Amino acid sequence: MSDVYIVGIDMIRFGRYPEKTVPGLAAEAALLALDDAGLTIRDMQALFCGNLGQASGMVGQRMLAEIGQTGIPVTNVANACATGATAFRDAWMTIKAGVYDTVLAVGVEQMGKGLLGGGGGVSPEGLVGSYTMPAMFAHIGMEHSKRYGTTFAQFAQVSVKNHHHSTLNPKSMYRVETPLKEVMGAEMIAWPLTKLMCSVNVDGSAAAVLMSEKKVRERGLMDRAVRIRASEMSSNPFEDRQMAMPDFSGATRVAAANAYEQAGIGPEEVNLVELHDCFATAELVHYENLGLCAFGDAGKLIDDGTTALGGRVPVNVSGGLLSKGHPLGATGIANIYEVSTHLRGKAGERQVEGARIGLTHVVGGGPGMGTACAIHVLEKV
């Protein structure tokens, strides 16, 4: 089976664009990615488009109506916060299987403000309880605190770090420093999560052009290509605790183990990570789920600067979901854009020096819905 490469990738600046349409936002990112590859929509053999808000609205076809209807097959994808990464992985699989040589993957979302909730069924904590995302991830943080002694300040420091990183990213929604005192003193949403420790609901889109190795060499694009060394997805394995409370860690642990095996590396070989920091508590927990440290040691990584720009394994140098923003259908490909930009050496002020291998991670779902996790390992050519 052929290796698969990213030859074009880009995203719009995340923000709020009420005057634009979902297909229009998707088209912007698609054209940016095509331009980055030096190709046009006529060169694409298939399109995979990820979107949640209009999942039944054939967003991919409506996007093509704006940039060129060439008759290619279109698959529209919805998979919670893993939607964009799922579209990307589906594109990867078709090339890996030898069906196509050149495929476009797009993720897009237009969101309002406010809380995100879970699915139906009976909540184990009443009518609200952990059926809102802040409450669920607050529970995850409290569980980690009880087990390992993780402090409010350590969770808050994640937000300090990621907001600092965002000041170096021109495509981030917010580009503002948030000192620790400000983060801890912000409006409390669900202990230990203050408002500045919750991700931002925004509008955004990102897109990538994937290509087989044969086609990359034919077109002379290897000098800009990023190799996809592993692509893995998972859902939650059953655990007894799920009878009472959701578990967001199991899916990530499964996907991470499989991704490292597929890539033939260990977590110690990863140079940078873009992970799913939907809430500050989630980032610390995922340090452990991804094998970046031993269980119970996540707080040490944030304390000693290991995961900050300049540290051993910088995490969320883009500003992460906490500051760059979290347009659900676009996040997966946006994370891949960030890592690819570093592997190409084009990240400017936030460049992770010497980066050769990067990992991206998204995980979505919620109470009453289940879980979807996607992990990609990318390599500088």
N, C-alpha and C positions, 0 to 999 in steps of 0.2 A: 504494500500500500504506500502511496505517495505521502511524503511530508507535506503539510499544509502551511502556508505562510500568509501573513498580513502584508499587503503591499500598499494599501491606502487606508487611512483611518483619521477621523476627526470628530469634533463635536461642536455644537454652538455653545455660547456662554449660557449657563443656566440662569434663569430668572423668572419673571412673570410677564407673559405676553398675551393678555386677554384679547388683543386685537387680531391675533393670528389663529389659524386652524391647526388641528393635529396633523393632517396630511402636509400642510405647509411647513410646519416645524420639521417633520420627517424629511421633506424634500431638501431643506437647507443643509442638514447634516449629510444626506446622501450625496449631494453635489460637492460638498467639501471633501468627502472621502474619495470620490471619483477624481476630483482635481488633484488630490494628494497622490493618487496612483498614476495620474496622467492618462486616465481612461474616460470613457463615456458610458452612458446607460446601454448603448448598443453593444458594448463588450461584455455585458453581464448575461449569464445563462440562466440565472434564477435569483429570486429575491425572497428573503425571510425577514418579516417585519414584526417586531414586538410592540404591543400596546395593550394596556389593561382597560383604560377608561372607555374605549370604543372597541372592545374586543370583538364584537359582532358586526362592526362597521366596515370591514374590508379596507382598513387603513392603507395597506400596501398597494392595493390597486388604485386607490384614490391618490396616493403619492405619485404613482407612475403617470397618472393623468396630468400631473404638473411638470414632470421632468422627461417624459417620453414613454409612450406605450408601445413596447416592442414585441409584445406577445409572449414574454417569458412567464414561466410558472411562478406564482406568488403563494407563499404560505404565511398566514397570519398567526401569531403566537401570543398566548397569554399564560403566564406562570408565576403570578405574584411578583415579588421583588426580583425574582430570577428571570423575568420575562426577556429582557435584552440579551442576557447571557445565554438563554435557551435558543433564541433566534440565531445567535452567533454560533452556538454549538451545532445546531441543525445544519447551518451552512458548511461548517467544518466536516460534518459527517458525510454530506453528499460528495464532497471532494475526496475525502478519505476513501469512500466506497468506489470512486472512479466514475461517478455519474456525471459530474461537471468538473470543469477546470477553473472557472471564474464565477464567484458568487458574491452578491451584495447582502449584507446583514444590517438592519436598521432597528434602533430602539427609540421610542418616542413616548412622551406623556405630557398632558396638560392637566394641572392639578389645582384644586382650590386650597383654602386654608383649613386648619382644624385637625381633629383627631382621626386616626384610622382605627377601625375596629376589626373584629374577627368574623367568623361565619355564624351559622345558626346553632341551635342546641341550647342546652341548659348550662349557664355559667356556674363554675364551682364557687364563685365569690359574689353571687348576686347579679342584679341586672346590669351593673357596670363592671365592677371588679376587674378581673384580668381580661375582659373582652375589649379593652382599649390597649393599643400597643404600648403606650408609656407604662401602664400598670403591669403589663406582662414583663417588660424588660426591667422594670423596677424590682419585680419579684426575682428575676435572674440575678440582679445585682445583690439583693439582700441574701440570697442563697449563697452566693460567692463570699460575701462578707462573713456570714455565719461559719462557713466551712474553713476559710483561709485568713480571716481577719482583714480583708480588704477595706480600706477606709473611704469615706465620703470624699476626702481630698484627693485620693488616688483616682477615683472615677472622674472627678472634676478636672483633674490634670489632663485627661484625654482631650477634653474640649479645649483647654488652653493650647495644647499642642496643635490640634487640627485647625483651630482658628488662626494660629500663627502661620502654619503652612499655607493657608488660603490667601494670605496677603501676598504670596509669591506667585499665585495662579490667576492669570487674567481671565480665565473662563469660570471662575468660582462665583456663585451667587453673592456671598458675603466675603469681604476682604478687610476684616476688622479684628484687631487684637482684642482678646478677652482675658484679662488677668485673672488669676485664681480667685481672688476675693470677689470679683464681679460675677464669675461663674457660680460660685457657691452661694452668693447673695441674691441671685436671680429668682424670679417667681418659681415656687416649688410646684411641679406638675404631679409627680408621684415619687415619693422618697425612694432612693436618693437622687432622683433626676430633676434638675431644675430646667427651666425653659432653654437655657443655653447648652444643655446636655442632650437635647432632642434634635433629630435631623430636620431639615427644612423641606417642606412640601413646595416644589417649584415646577416650572415648565422646562422642558429640555429635550434634546435629541442628540444621538450619536450614531455613527455608521462606520462600517468597515468593509473593505474589499478583500476577500480571501481568494487564494490562488494555489494551484498545484505547483510542485517544484518544477515539473517539466515546463509549464507555462511561464513561470517566473523566469526561468533561464532563457526561454525563447524570446521573451520581451525585454530581457536585459534589466530586470528590476531587482536583482539580488542585493544590490548595494543599499536598498531602502527596505528590504524585507525583514520581517520579524517572524521567527519560527514558532509555531504553536507546538510546544513539546508535549503538552498533555491537555486533555479536555475531559472533565468528569462531571457527572451529575448524580444526585442522590435524593432520596426521600428519607424520612425518619424510620429507623428500625424500631420495632415495638419495644417499649419498656413499660413496666408496671406503673410508673409514675404518670403515664399518659392517661390513665383512668381518672386522674384528679387534676393534673396540671400539665400544660404543654411543655415540651422539651425541645429547645432550638439547637442544642449542642450535638445531638446524635447524628443528624444529617451531615453537618460540617466535618465531624470526625471520620465518617465513612468516606465522603468525597475526598478529603485531604489524603487519607491513607492510599486510596486508589490513584489519585493524581501523582503522588510522589512515586508510586510504583511504576505507573505508566511513563513518567518522565525519566525514571532511573536515577533519581536524586534523593537526598534527604533534606529536611527543612533547613539545616545549617548551611546549605548551598544557595539559599534564596537571598538575593541582594536587596529587594524591596517588595512591599506588599500593599495592595489596595484591597482592604477588607470591608465588610458590611457593618459600619459603625452607625447603624440607624439610631442608636442611643449610646451614650458613653459607656454604659455598663457592658454593652455587647462587644465593644472593641477589646476590653480586657479579657473577657471570657474567650473570645476567639483567638487571642494570642496562644492560649493553651490548646484549644481545639485544633489549631493549625500546626501545632508542634513547635512553635517559636520558642517555647519555654516549657518547663515541667509544670504539672498541675499545682496550683498554689503560688506560682512565682510571677504571675502577670503583673502584680503590683510593683515588683522590683524592676520590671522592664520600663514602666512608666516613670518610676522614681529616678533611675540612673540614666535616662535619656537614650536607652537602646533603640527605641522606636521613633525617635525624633530625627529630623534631617541632620545628617552628620553622624548618627549613631550606627550601630552594627547592622541593623535591619530596619530602615525607615519604613513606617507604616502611615498610609494615607497622606502622602506628601501633597496630594491635590487639594487638601483641605477636608477630604472625606465627605460623607453624607451630612455630617454635622454642619459644615460650612459651605462646601461646594454646592450642596443641595441633593435632593433625592427624588427626581422624577421617575417613578417606579419602573416604567418600561424602558427607560434609557440608561439607568444606572449601570447595568452589567457591561454594556459596550463602552460607556464612559470610563469605567475602571480599566478596561483593556486599553483604551486610548492613552490613559495616563501612564501605565507601565510601558507601553510601546514607545511613547515619546521619550522616556528615560533610556530605554534600550537603544534608541536611535541617537542618543546624545543631544536631543533638541529641547530639553526642558528648561533651559535658561537658568534663572536664579535658583530654582528649586532642584536642579539636576542632582541626582544621586550619582556621584562619581564612581566610575568603574563598574557600573551596573551591567551584568551579563544575563542574569536570570531573575525574572519577576513573577509574582503570583497574584492573581486576582480572585476575589471571593465574594459571592453574593448568596444570601439565603432569605427566603421569603415564606410567607404563610401566616398562620395565626391560630388562635383557639377555634376549634370546630372546622378547620380547613385542611390541616396537614402542612407539610413543609417541602420546599424545593430548594436545593442547594446546587450551585455551579461553581466549579473551580477551574481556572486555566493557568497553566505554567507556560510562560513565554521566554524565548531565548534570543539574545543578540546573535546575528549571523556573523 
